[in-house]
Amino acid sequence: MRILLTGRTGQVGSALERALAPLGELAAFDRKGLDLQFIGNAISKAKPDIIVNAAAYTAVDRAEQEKELAFAVNAAAVGELARQAKAIGALLVHFSTDFVFDGEKAAPYVETDTPNPLNVYGQSKLEGERAIASSGCRHVVFRTSWVYAPRGRNFMHAILAAAKTKPELRVVDDQRGAPTSSDAIAGAVAQVLAKPDPLKKAGGLYHLSASGATTWHGFATAILEAKGLKTPVLAIRSNEYPAAARRPKNSLLDNGRLRSDFGIALADWREGLAAVLRAVH
Ligand SMILES: NC(=O)c1ccc[n+]([C@@H]2O[C@H](COP(=O)([O-])OP(=O)(O)OC[C@H]3O[C@@H](n4cnc5c(N)ncnc54)[C@H](OP(=O)(O)O)[C@@H]3O)[C@@H](O)[C@H]2O)c1
């Protein structure tokens, strides 16, 4: 089985490079090797059975100023990838986000809930999902949330760095979600792709996030507790933390479809955090 992976320098991409290697012949590309904006004939040349696209424009706040770039990478380029996947009959595995929702629902979101993104990044990712669906290629799109990893720019590292330099931290406590480690995501994707025919049962959209729920404040508190750091963490509301992009109050994703189609359920977010912190030392 030939697998082509994009975004190998990213949080999810680097975890996938490790997790997918045992499944077949893996060709993993960074941005230099395969820029999503200039795909050219990279796909038809490599002729993969599976394309795993972990590359994306992920700067949520900057996207408010860089709408064109966000849409070029997350929507137009993804549409082109899907067209090329369709042309060679490859399966396209892609990632999307809880930010396609407005967060107004009280319960966790299911795949059939109507998206209504609050920010440019969410709009661009939704457009990418729709481009894949309308291309007619065989595909699995995993919507995930609050991703962090032992390396990379993420909330966990920001909190650890701030706790060492600031007398106290002020962290938003009115957005709920499930922090999901890149290794947990990659492990689940590898499990799906290891099935004899991953799309025999189903395909399309799946929610893929850690079990349990917390807020950014709860996540920050757990990170500091685990590291034995005593910096106080004050709970604040979203409107006390100015950011360019609006975020949903509820980012929780119901993983029921993933469980029933593939028998996969991710561990609680606290277990994921413990594993990532072990990898950080
Ligand atoms: N991070 C989150 O909290 C979160 C939440 C929900 C969903 N997701 C989704 O999960 C997926 C993986 O996210 P992540 O957290 O792993 O992102 P990440 O760490 O920011 O990595 C993004 C990757 O995409 C690459 N990239 C950006 N523009 C590119 C281009 N034009 N051509 C080729 N590669 C390009 C980056 O390369 P460089 O290293 O060269 O910049 C990097 O390897 C994305 O689809 C994202 O939308 C993420």
The ligand as an SDF file (V2000), in Angstrom:
LIG
                    3D

 48 52  0  0  0  0  0  0  0  0999 V2000
   -4.3060   22.6090   15.9390 N   0  0  0  0  0  0  0  0  0  0  0  0
   -5.5720   22.4500   16.3200 C   0  0  0  0  0  0  0  0  0  0  0  0
   -5.9590   22.7860   17.4560 O   0  0  0  0  0  0  0  0  0  0  0  0
   -6.5700   21.8170   15.3840 C   0  0  0  0  0  0  0  0  0  0  0  0
   -7.8950   21.6860   15.8080 C   0  0  0  0  0  0  0  0  0  0  0  0
   -8.8170   21.1000   14.9540 C   0  0  0  0  0  0  0  0  0  0  0  0
   -8.4320   20.6570   13.7050 C   0  0  0  0  0  0  0  0  0  0  0  0
   -7.1430   20.8270   13.2920 N   0  0  0  0  0  0  0  0  0  0  0  0
   -6.7790   20.3700   11.9430 C   0  0  0  0  0  0  0  0  0  0  0  0
   -5.8640   19.2850   12.0730 O   0  0  0  0  0  0  0  0  0  0  0  0
   -4.9560   19.2890   10.9700 C   0  0  0  0  0  0  0  0  0  0  0  0
   -3.5190   19.2700   11.4780 C   0  0  0  0  0  0  0  0  0  0  0  0
   -3.3100   20.4360   12.2880 O   0  0  0  0  0  0  0  0  0  0  0  0
   -1.9700   20.6530   13.1210 P   0  0  0  0  0  0  0  0  0  0  0  0
   -2.3510   21.1280   14.4590 O   0  0  0  0  0  0  0  0  0  0  0  0
   -1.0870   19.4790   12.9670 O   0  0  0  0  0  0  0  0  0  0  0  0
   -1.3600   21.9000   12.3150 O   0  0  0  0  0  0  0  0  0  0  0  0
    0.1120   22.5060   12.3600 P   0  0  0  0  0  0  0  0  0  0  0  0
    0.9040   21.9300   13.4840 O   0  0  0  0  0  0  0  0  0  0  0  0
   -0.0600   23.9840   12.2440 O   0  0  0  0  0  0  0  0  0  0  0  0
    0.7470   21.9530   11.0080 O   0  0  0  0  0  0  0  0  0  0  0  0
    0.3040   22.3940    9.7670 C   0  0  0  0  0  0  0  0  0  0  0  0
    1.1840   21.7720    8.7110 C   0  0  0  0  0  0  0  0  0  0  0  0
    0.7320   22.2520    7.4400 O   0  0  0  0  0  0  0  0  0  0  0  0
    1.8730   22.7100    6.7170 C   0  0  0  0  0  0  0  0  0  0  0  0
    1.4620   23.6880    5.7310 N   0  0  0  0  0  0  0  0  0  0  0  0
    0.9140   24.9020    5.9110 C   0  0  0  0  0  0  0  0  0  0  0  0
    0.6820   25.4950    4.7160 N   0  0  0  0  0  0  0  0  0  0  0  0
    1.0900   24.6060    3.7710 C   0  0  0  0  0  0  0  0  0  0  0  0
    1.1170   24.6210    2.3610 C   0  0  0  0  0  0  0  0  0  0  0  0
    0.6830   25.6570    1.6620 N   0  0  0  0  0  0  0  0  0  0  0  0
    1.5890   23.5240    1.7240 N   0  0  0  0  0  0  0  0  0  0  0  0
    2.0620   22.4710    2.3940 C   0  0  0  0  0  0  0  0  0  0  0  0
    2.0810   22.3930    3.7320 N   0  0  0  0  0  0  0  0  0  0  0  0
    1.5960   23.4680    4.4010 C   0  0  0  0  0  0  0  0  0  0  0  0
    2.8160   23.2680    7.7730 C   0  0  0  0  0  0  0  0  0  0  0  0
    4.1040   23.3740    7.2400 O   0  0  0  0  0  0  0  0  0  0  0  0
    5.1850   24.3990    7.8770 P   0  0  0  0  0  0  0  0  0  0  0  0
    5.7490   23.6610    9.0610 O   0  0  0  0  0  0  0  0  0  0  0  0
    6.1590   24.6040    6.7830 O   0  0  0  0  0  0  0  0  0  0  0  0
    4.4430   25.6420    8.2460 O   0  0  0  0  0  0  0  0  0  0  0  0
    2.6730   22.1630    8.8310 C   0  0  0  0  0  0  0  0  0  0  0  0
    3.4490   21.0250    8.4810 O   0  0  0  0  0  0  0  0  0  0  0  0
   -5.3220   20.5280   10.1350 C   0  0  0  0  0  0  0  0  0  0  0  0
   -6.1790   20.1380    9.0920 O   0  0  0  0  0  0  0  0  0  0  0  0
   -6.0730   21.4080   11.1150 C   0  0  0  0  0  0  0  0  0  0  0  0
   -6.9610   22.2810   10.4500 O   0  0  0  0  0  0  0  0  0  0  0  0
   -6.1890   21.3780   14.1140 C   0  0  0  0  0  0  0  0  0  0  0  0
  1  2  1  0
  2  3  2  0
  2  4  1  0
  4  5  1  0
  4 48  2  0
  5  6  2  0
  6  7  1  0
  7  8  2  0
  8  9  1  0
  8 48  1  0
  9 10  1  0
  9 46  1  0
 10 11  1  0
 11 12  1  0
 11 44  1  0
 12 13  1  0
 13 14  1  0
 14 15  2  0
 14 16  1  0
 14 17  1  0
 17 18  1  0
 18 19  2  0
 18 20  1  0
 18 21  1  0
 21 22  1  0
 22 23  1  0
 23 24  1  0
 23 42  1  0
 24 25  1  0
 25 26  1  0
 25 36  1  0
 26 27  1  0
 26 35  1  0
 27 28  2  0
 28 29  1  0
 29 30  1  0
 29 35  2  0
 30 31  1  0
 30 32  2  0
 32 33  1  0
 33 34  2  0
 34 35  1  0
 36 37  1  0
 36 42  1  0
 37 38  1  0
 38 39  2  0
 38 40  1  0
 38 41  1  0
 42 43  1  0
 44 45  1  0
 44 46  1  0
 46 47  1  0
M  CHG  2   8   1  16  -1
M  END
$$$$
